[in-house]
Amino acid sequence: MSSRTFPTSRPITIRRAVARDAKRLTRLVRGSGAYQGEYAGAVAGYRVGPDYIEAHSVFVAVGGDEHDGRVLGFYSLVLAPPELDLLFVADEVQGRGIGRQLVAHMESQARAEGIDRLRVVSHVPTEDFYHRVGAVRTGTVLANPPAVPWDRPEFEFRVAPEDTV
């Protein structure tokens, strides 16, 4: 487990997700403000199930203080091939550094697994976030209707070796 703090000094803990987190993670995905309007269909039936949590390295940011142990965000690292599959932060706590902390944790996990590069296919509204946290734009993934009817930016995280961190 890794304890971190918000810029506002409210503690969060990043821990491995467990099966009982599945419903909360699914609600976080489906309720994301980034997937409103034209993007709503992409997550309408999306499910983060216990089987997904078991199969991948899924970690949650859990809040303390006024957040009372609530899941504030999460990410999923797929190891083969290396990819940041999911990264979500609850709308009401965005802008507090939780996404940046999740990315730093993900990079640490990737490094521990011997991964030096990993792919991210970004949702269009989150492209700026990935730029800010150090991902490098590598291309565009073309639309795949009806599942995803829009092009998406593709990024790569280049994970620095332990001795250069």
N, C-alpha and C positions, 0 to 999 in steps of 0.2 A: 504494500500500500504506500501511496505517496500523499503526504499532506501538503497542501499549498494554501495560499491566501489570495483573496480578491484584492484588487488595488484598493478597495475600501476596507481591507483587513478582516473581512468575514471569512472564516475558514471553510475550505472544501476539502474533501478527500477523494482521491481517484482510486477506485478499487475495481477488481474483476467483476463483471456482471455475472449474475446467477439466474437460473431459470425463473425464479419468482419476479425478476425485473422485466420480463418479456412484455407484459401488458403495459407497464409504464413507458417502456421504450417505444412501443407501437403507438401509444397516445402522443408521445413527443413528436414522432415522425408525422403522423397524420394531422396534428395540430399546428405544425410549423407555418408561420406567417410567410416564409419564403415559397411555400407551395399553395398560395391562394390564387384565385382567378384562373388564368389560362393554365397554370401548372397544377391545379388541384387534382386532376385525374391521375397524375403520376404517383400519388400517395394514397388515394382514396381507399384502395383495398390492401395497402401495404401492411405486412405483418412481420414483426421481429419476434420470432418464436423461440422457445427453449432450445429447439434443435439448431437454430442459427447461432445462438449464444454458445452452445456446446461445441459447434464446429469451428468457430473463429475466436480470435482474441478480441473480445468485446469488453470495454472498460467504461465505467460510469463515473461522472463527477457528482458527488453527493454533498449537499449543502448542510452547513451547521447553522447555529444561531437562529435567525428568524425563518430560515428555510427548513428547519426541523427534520433533517435527514432526507429531504426530498431529492430525487434525481433531477439535476439541473442540466445535464448534457451527457453525451456518450459518443464513443467512436468504435468502429469495428475495423480491425486490421486483418486482412486476408493474407496468409503467408505465401501461398503458391497459386498463381504468381503474385508477388508482393503488390498489394493495393490497399489504399485507404478506401474502404467500401462505403462506410457511412460516417458522418460527423454531424451531430445536431446539438444545438444549445437552445434551451427553452427561451422563447421570445422575450419573456419578462426579465431575463437576466443577461441578455445580450449586451455587449459593450463593457462588461466587467472583467474581461480577460479569461473567461472560462474556456472559450474556444482555443485561445493561444496556449493555455495550460494543457488542454487535451492534446493539441498537436505536439507540444514538447514531450508529453508522456508517450505518445505514439512513436515519436522518433526514438526515444529511449528503448521502448519495447522492440522496435525494428532492429536497432543496433544490437540488442541482446540476442536477437535471432540471426545475426549475421547479414542482415539486409542493408545494402548501401544505397539503394534506389527503390522508390515505390511510386506507383501510378495513382493518380486521382482523376476521375472523370467528374468534373464539377457541375453543380447545378448553376445555371446562368446567373441568378442573383447573388451567388456566393463567390463569384470569380475574384472580386476585389479582396475578399478575406484571404483567399489562398495566396494572392500576391503578397499581402502584408505579413503573412507568417512564413514566407520564404520559399514557397513552391515556385517552380519555374514552368512557364507555359511551354508545352511541347507540341501542341496541335489542337485539332478539333475532331470530336467524334460526331459523325453525321447522324442526323435524325434516323430513327428506326420506328416509323409509324406502324401500328397505332400506339404501341407502348410508350414511346418517347417521340413526339412529333416535332422536336426542335433540336438543332445542333447544340452540342455542349463542349465547353472548353476542357482540354485535357492538360493536366499538370504532372510534374514529377517532383517529389521530395528527394533531395540528395542528402542522405543521412551521413553526417560526419563520423569518422571513426572515434572511438572512446578517447584516445589520446589527444584529439584536437578539440574536444568539447570544452 
